[in-house]
Amino acid sequence: MNEDCCYSFETKLLHNNSKFDLTTGAVSVPIQHASTFHQSSFDTYGKYDYGRSLNPTREALEEQLAHLEGGTRGFAFASGMAAISTAFLLLSKGDHVVMTEDVYGGTYRMVTEVLSRFGIEYTFVDMTDLDAVTKAVQANTKVFYVETPSNPTLKVTDIKAISLIAKKHGAYTFVDNTFLTPALQRPLQLGADVVLHSATKFLSGHSDVVAGVAVVRDEELANRLAFLQNSFGAVLGVQDCWLVMRGLKTLSVRLQQSVKTATKLAHFFRQHDSVKNVYYPGLKEHPQYELQKKQALNAGAVLSFELESEELTKKFVENVRIPVFAVSLGAVESILSYPAKMSHGAMPKAEREKRGISNSLLRLSVGLEHADDLMNDFTTALTYAYSPIK
Ligand SMILES: *Cc1c(COP(=O)(O)O)cnc(C)c1O
Protein backbone atom coordinates (compact mmCIF):
# COMPACT_ATOMS: atom_id res chain seq x y z
CA MET A 1 0.00 0.00 0.00
CA ASN A 2 2.36 2.69 1.15
CA GLU A 3 5.27 2.24 -1.23
CA ASP A 4 5.24 6.04 -1.35
CA CYS A 5 5.39 6.66 2.39
CA CYS A 6 8.86 8.14 2.21
CA TYR A 7 8.76 10.03 -1.05
CA SER A 8 8.83 13.77 -1.23
CA PHE A 9 5.66 15.62 -2.22
CA GLU A 10 6.76 16.07 -5.86
CA THR A 11 7.34 12.33 -6.28
CA LYS A 12 4.12 11.41 -4.50
CA LEU A 13 2.20 13.38 -7.13
CA LEU A 14 3.24 10.72 -9.66
CA HIS A 15 4.10 7.61 -7.74
CA ASN A 16 1.07 6.46 -5.80
CA ASN A 17 -1.34 3.53 -5.81
CA SER A 18 -2.80 4.73 -9.11
CA LYS A 19 0.56 4.84 -10.92
CA PHE A 20 -0.66 2.05 -13.20
CA ASP A 21 -3.74 -0.13 -13.41
CA LEU A 22 -3.13 -3.50 -11.78
CA THR A 23 -5.13 -5.50 -14.34
CA THR A 24 -3.91 -3.95 -17.58
CA GLY A 25 -0.80 -1.98 -16.69
CA ALA A 26 -2.40 1.16 -18.15
CA VAL A 27 -0.44 4.20 -16.98
CA SER A 28 -3.55 6.26 -16.44
CA VAL A 29 -6.43 5.68 -14.07
CA PRO A 30 -9.31 4.00 -15.96
CA ILE A 31 -12.44 6.12 -16.15
CA GLN A 32 -15.05 3.78 -14.72
CA HIS A 33 -18.41 4.93 -15.98
CA ALA A 34 -20.51 2.24 -14.29
CA SER A 35 -23.25 3.56 -12.04
CA THR A 36 -23.83 0.12 -10.53
CA PHE A 37 -21.80 -3.02 -9.87
CA HIS A 38 -22.74 -6.68 -10.26
CA GLN A 39 -22.79 -8.56 -6.97
CA SER A 40 -21.81 -12.21 -7.18
CA SER A 41 -23.17 -13.24 -3.83
CA PHE A 42 -26.84 -13.29 -2.76
CA ASP A 43 -26.33 -11.47 0.51
CA THR A 44 -22.76 -10.24 0.92
CA TYR A 45 -21.88 -7.38 -1.36
CA GLY A 46 -18.58 -6.00 -2.56
CA LYS A 47 -16.92 -2.71 -1.73
CA TYR A 48 -18.50 -1.11 -4.81
CA ASP A 49 -22.26 -1.29 -5.05
CA TYR A 50 -23.57 2.01 -6.40
CA GLY A 51 -21.72 4.90 -8.07
CA ARG A 52 -22.81 7.62 -5.66
CA SER A 53 -21.51 5.66 -2.69
CA LEU A 54 -18.17 4.71 -4.26
CA ASN A 55 -16.63 4.47 -7.69
CA PRO A 56 -13.09 3.22 -8.45
CA THR A 57 -12.09 6.38 -10.39
CA ARG A 58 -13.32 8.70 -7.65
CA GLU A 59 -11.72 6.44 -5.07
CA ALA A 60 -8.33 6.80 -6.80
CA LEU A 61 -8.60 10.60 -6.67
CA GLU A 62 -9.85 10.62 -3.08
CA GLU A 63 -6.97 8.39 -1.98
CA GLN A 64 -4.43 10.67 -3.69
CA LEU A 65 -5.90 13.77 -2.09
CA ALA A 66 -5.89 12.23 1.38
CA HIS A 67 -2.29 11.28 0.89
CA LEU A 68 -1.17 14.68 -0.35
CA GLU A 69 -2.86 16.56 2.51
CA GLY A 70 -1.55 14.04 5.07
CA GLY A 71 -5.05 12.87 5.99
CA THR A 72 -6.72 9.48 6.29
CA ARG A 73 -9.67 10.03 3.95
CA GLY A 74 -10.39 12.34 1.05
CA PHE A 75 -13.74 13.14 -0.54
CA ALA A 76 -14.34 14.51 -4.01
CA PHE A 77 -17.35 16.70 -4.65
CA ALA A 78 -19.09 18.28 -7.63
CA SER A 79 -17.68 21.72 -6.71
CA GLY A 80 -15.80 23.54 -4.00
CA MET A 81 -19.13 24.80 -2.68
CA ALA A 82 -20.48 21.23 -2.61
CA ALA A 83 -17.49 20.19 -0.47
CA ILE A 84 -17.87 23.20 1.83
CA SER A 85 -21.64 22.84 2.14
CA THR A 86 -21.39 19.12 2.85
CA ALA A 87 -18.78 19.76 5.55
CA PHE A 88 -21.16 22.28 7.15
CA LEU A 89 -23.75 19.48 7.38
CA LEU A 90 -21.63 18.17 10.26
CA LEU A 91 -23.39 20.95 12.20
CA SER A 92 -26.86 20.79 13.71
CA LYS A 93 -29.56 23.32 14.50
CA GLY A 94 -28.45 25.63 17.28
CA ASP A 95 -24.72 25.30 16.54
CA HIS A 96 -22.53 28.34 16.00
CA VAL A 97 -19.64 29.00 13.59
CA VAL A 98 -16.84 31.51 14.02
CA MET A 99 -15.93 32.57 10.48
CA THR A 100 -13.09 34.53 9.00
CA GLU A 101 -14.60 37.82 7.85
CA ASP A 102 -13.02 37.85 4.41
CA VAL A 103 -14.29 34.45 3.46
CA TYR A 104 -14.98 33.39 -0.15
CA GLY A 105 -18.20 35.05 -1.37
CA GLY A 106 -19.99 31.76 -2.02
CA THR A 107 -19.21 30.50 1.48
CA TYR A 108 -20.47 33.82 2.88
CA ARG A 109 -23.72 33.33 0.96
CA MET A 110 -24.10 29.70 2.10
CA VAL A 111 -23.67 30.59 5.75
CA THR A 112 -25.69 33.82 5.86
CA GLU A 113 -28.53 32.90 3.52
CA VAL A 114 -28.86 29.11 3.65
CA LEU A 115 -27.50 27.69 6.90
CA SER A 116 -29.11 30.54 8.83
CA ARG A 117 -32.52 29.19 7.73
CA PHE A 118 -31.64 25.90 9.42
CA GLY A 119 -30.86 27.52 12.75
CA ILE A 120 -27.08 27.61 12.42
CA GLU A 121 -25.61 30.80 13.87
CA TYR A 122 -22.44 32.60 12.83
CA THR A 123 -20.09 35.39 13.84
CA PHE A 124 -17.62 36.95 11.41
CA VAL A 125 -14.29 38.04 12.86
CA ASP A 126 -10.94 39.27 11.67
CA MET A 127 -9.07 36.01 12.22
CA THR A 128 -5.69 37.74 12.25
CA ASP A 129 -6.83 39.09 15.63
CA LEU A 130 -6.79 36.12 18.02
CA ASP A 131 -8.41 38.15 20.83
CA ALA A 132 -11.33 38.90 18.56
CA VAL A 133 -11.56 35.18 17.76
CA THR A 134 -11.65 34.27 21.46
CA LYS A 135 -14.27 36.94 22.14
CA ALA A 136 -16.49 35.55 19.38
CA VAL A 137 -16.66 32.10 20.99
CA GLN A 138 -20.03 31.04 22.37
CA ALA A 139 -21.12 28.01 24.40
CA ASN A 140 -22.55 26.53 21.16
CA THR A 141 -19.51 27.22 18.93
CA LYS A 142 -18.78 24.04 16.96
CA VAL A 143 -16.65 25.19 14.03
CA PHE A 144 -13.91 27.72 13.38
CA TYR A 145 -13.78 28.44 9.66
CA VAL A 146 -10.43 29.61 8.32
CA GLU A 147 -9.36 30.72 4.85
CA THR A 148 -5.70 31.60 4.56
CA PRO A 149 -4.37 33.52 2.74
CA SER A 150 -7.77 35.14 2.47
CA ASN A 151 -9.56 36.23 -0.63
CA PRO A 152 -8.87 38.81 -2.03
CA THR A 153 -6.86 40.82 0.54
CA LEU A 154 -4.43 37.98 1.29
CA LYS A 155 -4.62 38.20 5.08
CA VAL A 156 -2.91 35.32 6.82
CA THR A 157 -4.50 33.43 9.71
CA ASP A 158 -2.49 31.39 12.21
CA ILE A 159 -3.90 27.89 11.64
CA LYS A 160 -2.11 26.41 14.64
CA ALA A 161 -3.36 29.11 17.01
CA ILE A 162 -6.97 28.85 15.78
CA SER A 163 -6.85 25.04 16.03
CA LEU A 164 -5.71 25.33 19.65
CA ILE A 165 -8.57 27.71 20.49
CA ALA A 166 -10.99 25.33 18.73
CA LYS A 167 -9.70 22.28 20.63
CA LYS A 168 -10.06 24.12 23.93
CA HIS A 169 -13.74 24.64 23.12
CA GLY A 170 -14.33 21.16 21.72
CA ALA A 171 -14.93 22.59 18.24
CA TYR A 172 -13.62 21.67 14.80
CA THR A 173 -11.30 23.77 12.65
CA PHE A 174 -12.13 23.87 8.94
CA VAL A 175 -9.49 25.33 6.61
CA ASP A 176 -10.15 26.32 3.02
CA ASN A 177 -6.74 25.52 1.48
CA THR A 178 -7.64 26.48 -2.09
CA PHE A 179 -5.10 29.30 -2.43
CA LEU A 180 -2.01 27.29 -1.44
CA THR A 181 -2.81 23.58 -1.89
CA PRO A 182 -0.92 20.85 0.00
CA ALA A 183 2.11 21.67 -2.14
CA LEU A 184 2.59 24.80 -0.03
CA GLN A 185 0.51 24.38 3.14
CA ARG A 186 -0.79 21.34 5.11
CA PRO A 187 -3.45 22.47 7.57
CA LEU A 188 -4.00 18.98 9.05
CA GLN A 189 -0.40 18.99 10.28
CA LEU A 190 -1.05 22.35 11.93
CA GLY A 191 -4.01 20.99 13.88
CA ALA A 192 -6.98 21.52 11.54
CA ASP A 193 -9.71 18.87 11.36
CA VAL A 194 -11.16 19.39 7.88
CA VAL A 195 -9.29 20.72 4.83
CA LEU A 196 -11.46 22.03 2.03
CA HIS A 197 -10.67 22.94 -1.56
CA SER A 198 -12.12 24.30 -4.64
CA ALA A 199 -10.28 21.80 -6.87
CA THR A 200 -11.50 23.98 -9.72
CA LYS A 201 -8.46 26.13 -8.97
CA PHE A 202 -4.82 25.06 -8.49
CA LEU A 203 -5.39 21.32 -7.89
CA SER A 204 -6.74 20.78 -11.39
CA GLY A 205 -5.08 23.93 -12.70
CA HIS A 206 -6.32 24.20 -16.28
CA SER A 207 -9.67 26.05 -16.08
CA ASP A 208 -11.40 22.97 -17.43
CA VAL A 209 -13.22 21.41 -14.49
CA VAL A 210 -15.38 22.42 -11.51
CA ALA A 211 -14.61 20.23 -8.50
CA GLY A 212 -14.32 20.22 -4.72
CA VAL A 213 -12.41 18.34 -2.07
CA ALA A 214 -12.56 17.62 1.64
CA VAL A 215 -9.82 15.78 3.55
CA VAL A 216 -9.85 14.71 7.20
CA ARG A 217 -7.45 12.90 9.49
CA ASP A 218 -9.71 11.55 12.23
CA GLU A 219 -11.39 8.18 11.44
CA GLU A 220 -14.65 9.00 13.17
CA LEU A 221 -14.91 12.33 11.40
CA ALA A 222 -14.08 10.54 8.13
CA ASN A 223 -16.99 8.16 8.66
CA ARG A 224 -19.37 11.02 9.40
CA LEU A 225 -18.26 12.89 6.28
CA ALA A 226 -18.52 9.74 4.13
CA PHE A 227 -22.09 9.33 5.39
CA LEU A 228 -22.86 12.96 4.53
CA GLN A 229 -21.21 12.73 1.11
CA ASN A 230 -23.43 9.75 0.29
CA SER A 231 -26.54 11.29 1.87
CA PHE A 232 -26.27 14.70 0.24
CA GLY A 233 -24.97 13.16 -2.98
CA ALA A 234 -22.96 16.01 -4.52
CA VAL A 235 -20.20 13.65 -5.71
CA LEU A 236 -17.72 14.41 -8.47
CA GLY A 237 -18.33 12.68 -11.81
CA VAL A 238 -15.71 10.26 -13.11
CA GLN A 239 -14.55 12.32 -16.12
CA ASP A 240 -13.93 15.25 -13.81
CA CYS A 241 -12.14 13.02 -11.28
CA TRP A 242 -9.79 12.04 -14.08
CA LEU A 243 -9.20 15.67 -15.06
CA VAL A 244 -8.30 16.58 -11.47
CA MET A 245 -5.85 13.64 -11.33
CA ARG A 246 -4.34 14.75 -14.63
CA GLY A 247 -3.89 18.26 -13.23
CA LEU A 248 -2.43 17.05 -9.94
CA LYS A 249 0.58 15.49 -11.65
CA THR A 250 2.00 18.93 -12.48
CA LEU A 251 0.83 20.72 -9.32
CA SER A 252 4.31 21.26 -7.93
CA VAL A 253 5.99 22.51 -11.08
CA ARG A 254 3.05 24.74 -11.94
CA LEU A 255 3.15 26.34 -8.52
CA GLN A 256 6.93 26.71 -8.45
CA GLN A 257 6.83 28.65 -11.69
CA SER A 258 3.77 30.73 -10.85
CA VAL A 259 5.02 31.65 -7.37
CA LYS A 260 8.34 32.82 -8.82
CA THR A 261 6.51 35.11 -11.24
CA ALA A 262 3.99 36.25 -8.58
CA THR A 263 6.88 37.36 -6.37
CA LYS A 264 8.42 39.35 -9.22
CA LEU A 265 5.07 40.94 -10.04
CA ALA A 266 4.36 41.85 -6.39
CA HIS A 267 7.66 43.77 -6.32
CA PHE A 268 6.91 45.29 -9.71
CA PHE A 269 3.49 46.60 -8.58
CA ARG A 270 4.89 47.79 -5.26
CA GLN A 271 7.46 50.03 -6.89
CA HIS A 272 5.07 51.34 -9.54
CA ASP A 273 3.92 54.92 -8.83
CA SER A 274 0.41 54.31 -10.09
CA VAL A 275 -0.34 51.40 -7.79
CA LYS A 276 -1.81 52.42 -4.44
CA ASN A 277 -1.62 49.12 -2.54
CA VAL A 278 -0.26 45.63 -3.10
CA TYR A 279 -1.46 42.66 -1.08
CA TYR A 280 0.91 39.69 -1.13
CA PRO A 281 2.12 37.79 1.96
CA GLY A 282 5.52 37.32 0.31
CA LEU A 283 6.32 41.04 0.68
CA LYS A 284 8.31 41.88 3.80
CA GLU A 285 5.95 44.71 4.76
CA HIS A 286 2.92 42.38 4.73
CA PRO A 287 1.67 42.32 8.35
CA GLN A 288 1.77 38.50 8.51
CA TYR A 289 4.91 37.96 6.43
CA GLU A 290 6.66 35.99 9.21
CA LEU A 291 3.60 33.88 9.99
CA GLN A 292 3.18 32.99 6.32
CA LYS A 293 6.82 31.93 6.14
CA LYS A 294 6.35 29.78 9.24
CA GLN A 295 3.17 27.93 8.30
CA ALA A 296 3.56 27.62 4.53
CA LEU A 297 6.35 26.98 2.07
CA ASN A 298 5.87 30.35 0.38
CA ALA A 299 3.25 33.00 -0.33
CA GLY A 300 1.52 31.36 -3.29
CA ALA A 301 0.61 32.60 -6.75
CA VAL A 302 -2.24 35.00 -6.02
CA LEU A 303 -1.87 38.70 -5.27
CA SER A 304 -4.12 41.73 -5.25
CA PHE A 305 -3.46 45.35 -5.99
CA GLU A 306 -5.39 48.56 -5.78
CA LEU A 307 -5.33 51.51 -8.17
CA GLU A 308 -6.36 55.09 -7.40
CA SER A 309 -9.97 54.94 -8.57
CA GLU A 310 -12.64 52.78 -10.18
CA GLU A 311 -12.27 54.81 -13.39
CA LEU A 312 -8.54 54.04 -13.64
CA THR A 313 -9.15 50.41 -12.75
CA LYS A 314 -11.64 50.14 -15.60
CA LYS A 315 -9.17 51.67 -18.06
CA PHE A 316 -6.40 49.39 -16.83
CA VAL A 317 -8.52 46.26 -17.30
CA GLU A 318 -9.60 47.40 -20.76
CA ASN A 319 -5.97 47.69 -21.80
CA VAL A 320 -4.54 44.51 -20.32
CA ARG A 321 -3.84 41.91 -23.02
CA ILE A 322 -2.37 38.75 -21.52
CA PRO A 323 -4.45 37.63 -18.53
CA VAL A 324 -8.01 36.55 -19.09
CA PHE A 325 -10.40 38.86 -17.25
CA ALA A 326 -12.52 36.34 -15.42
CA VAL A 327 -13.82 34.79 -12.24
CA SER A 328 -11.63 32.01 -10.82
CA LEU A 329 -7.93 31.52 -10.16
CA GLY A 330 -5.25 28.86 -10.02
CA ALA A 331 -4.80 28.09 -13.70
CA VAL A 332 -1.99 27.78 -16.23
CA GLU A 333 -3.11 31.10 -17.77
CA SER A 334 -3.03 34.24 -15.62
CA ILE A 335 -6.47 35.34 -14.47
CA LEU A 336 -7.29 38.92 -13.59
CA SER A 337 -10.44 39.31 -11.49
CA TYR A 338 -12.53 42.15 -10.19
CA PRO A 339 -13.57 40.95 -6.70
CA ALA A 340 -16.16 43.69 -6.08
CA LYS A 341 -18.24 42.43 -8.99
CA MET A 342 -17.05 38.84 -9.31
CA SER A 343 -16.07 36.64 -6.32
CA HIS A 344 -17.60 39.07 -3.83
CA GLY A 345 -20.57 40.19 -5.90
CA ALA A 346 -22.77 38.25 -3.46
CA MET A 347 -21.55 40.38 -0.53
CA PRO A 348 -23.35 43.65 0.31
CA LYS A 349 -21.30 46.77 -0.59
CA ALA A 350 -20.93 47.93 3.01
CA GLU A 351 -19.64 44.50 4.08
CA ARG A 352 -17.24 44.46 1.14
CA GLU A 353 -15.78 47.85 1.88
CA LYS A 354 -15.36 46.97 5.56
CA ARG A 355 -13.14 44.14 4.32
CA GLY A 356 -11.03 46.40 2.08
CA ILE A 357 -12.61 45.13 -1.14
CA SER A 358 -12.95 48.48 -2.86
CA ASN A 359 -14.06 49.15 -6.42
CA SER A 360 -10.40 49.76 -7.37
CA LEU A 361 -9.11 46.39 -6.19
CA LEU A 362 -7.98 43.75 -8.69
CA ARG A 363 -6.88 40.21 -7.96
CA LEU A 364 -4.30 38.47 -10.10
CA SER A 365 -3.78 34.73 -10.20
CA VAL A 366 -0.42 34.25 -11.86
CA GLY A 367 -0.14 31.55 -14.51
CA LEU A 368 2.78 30.22 -16.49
CA GLU A 369 3.47 33.08 -18.90
CA HIS A 370 6.93 34.63 -18.89
CA ALA A 371 7.25 37.24 -16.14
CA ASP A 372 8.69 39.82 -18.55
CA ASP A 373 5.69 39.56 -20.87
CA LEU A 374 3.30 40.05 -17.98
CA MET A 375 5.28 43.02 -16.64
CA ASN A 376 5.38 44.64 -20.08
CA ASP A 377 1.66 44.11 -20.46
CA PHE A 378 0.90 45.68 -17.07
CA THR A 379 3.30 48.57 -17.68
CA THR A 380 1.52 49.40 -20.92
CA ALA A 381 -1.95 49.09 -19.37
CA LEU A 382 -0.96 51.29 -16.41
CA THR A 383 0.45 53.90 -18.78
CA TYR A 384 -2.79 53.93 -20.77
CA ALA A 385 -4.94 54.06 -17.63
CA TYR A 386 -3.09 57.03 -16.23
CA SER A 387 -2.67 58.85 -19.52
CA PRO A 388 -4.89 61.98 -19.76
CA ILE A 389 -5.62 61.22 -23.45
CA LYS A 390 -8.73 59.07 -23.78
C1 LIG B 1 -13.56 29.13 -5.93
C2 LIG B 1 -13.48 29.03 -4.48
C3 LIG B 1 -14.43 28.32 -3.73
C4 LIG B 1 -15.66 27.70 -4.37
O1 LIG B 1 -15.33 26.64 -5.21
P1 LIG B 1 -16.18 26.20 -6.51
O2 LIG B 1 -15.39 25.10 -7.09
O3 LIG B 1 -16.29 27.40 -7.38
O4 LIG B 1 -17.52 25.77 -6.00
C5 LIG B 1 -14.25 28.23 -2.37
N1 LIG B 1 -13.19 28.80 -1.76
C6 LIG B 1 -12.28 29.49 -2.43
C7 LIG B 1 -11.14 30.10 -1.70
C8 LIG B 1 -12.38 29.64 -3.81
O5 LIG B 1 -11.46 30.34 -4.47
Ligand as a Chemical Component Dictionary entry (heavy atoms), coordinates in Angstrom:
data_LIG
# 
_chem_comp.id                   LIG 
_chem_comp.type                 NON-POLYMER 
_chem_comp.pdbx_formal_charge   0 
_chem_comp.three_letter_code    LIG 
# 
loop_
_chem_comp_atom.comp_id 
_chem_comp_atom.atom_id 
_chem_comp_atom.alt_atom_id 
_chem_comp_atom.type_symbol 
_chem_comp_atom.charge 
_chem_comp_atom.model_Cartn_x 
_chem_comp_atom.model_Cartn_y 
_chem_comp_atom.model_Cartn_z 
_chem_comp_atom.pdbx_ordinal 
LIG C1 C1 C 0 -13.560 29.126 -5.933 1  
LIG C2 C2 C 0 -13.479 29.032 -4.478 2  
LIG C3 C3 C 0 -14.434 28.323 -3.732 3  
LIG C4 C4 C 0 -15.660 27.701 -4.374 4  
LIG O1 O1 O 0 -15.329 26.642 -5.207 5  
LIG P1 P1 P 0 -16.182 26.199 -6.507 6  
LIG O2 O2 O 0 -15.390 25.100 -7.089 7  
LIG O3 O3 O 0 -16.288 27.400 -7.383 8  
LIG O4 O4 O 0 -17.525 25.766 -5.998 9  
LIG C5 C5 C 0 -14.249 28.227 -2.368 10 
LIG N1 N1 N 0 -13.194 28.796 -1.757 11 
LIG C6 C6 C 0 -12.277 29.494 -2.429 12 
LIG C7 C7 C 0 -11.140 30.100 -1.698 13 
LIG C8 C8 C 0 -12.378 29.635 -3.807 14 
LIG O5 O5 O 0 -11.460 30.342 -4.475 15 
# 
loop_
_chem_comp_bond.comp_id 
_chem_comp_bond.atom_id_1 
_chem_comp_bond.atom_id_2 
_chem_comp_bond.value_order 
_chem_comp_bond.pdbx_ordinal 
LIG C1 C2 SING 1  
LIG C2 C3 SING 2  
LIG C2 C8 DOUB 3  
LIG C3 C4 SING 4  
LIG C3 C5 DOUB 5  
LIG C4 O1 SING 6  
LIG O1 P1 SING 7  
LIG P1 O2 DOUB 8  
LIG P1 O3 SING 9  
LIG P1 O4 SING 10 
LIG C5 N1 SING 11 
LIG N1 C6 DOUB 12 
LIG C6 C7 SING 13 
LIG C6 C8 SING 14 
LIG C8 O5 SING 15 
# 
